[in-house]
Amino acid sequence: MVITTKQWQVIFDKRDELIKEFQWKPQLKQSIDEKLNEIRTNYNTSTIVAVHVGRTDYFMYIETYYEYFFPANASYYIAAMDYFR
């Protein structure tokens, strides 16, 4: 799947809204930070890559809220992970 310039522009135009939409709740952020610190210590690393694929309940919301919505398929995620390995 290739994202077109127009699709990227839609994403960039909605950047502030997207950042606001994807803020962690304080108690969840604390729990996440603790887990990440544990992983950093156990694996002696400073780089952690995590992927959350929300492909169920969020679909209907995002399709109605944004004009251009093109959900990624499994091959997109596999290629992205391969790229960053």
Buried (B, 14 or more C-beta within 10 A) or exposed (E): EEEEEEEEEBEEEBEEEEEEEEEEEEEEEEEEEEEEEEEEEEEEEEEEEEEEEEEEEEEEEEEEEBEEEEEEEEEBBEEEEEEEE
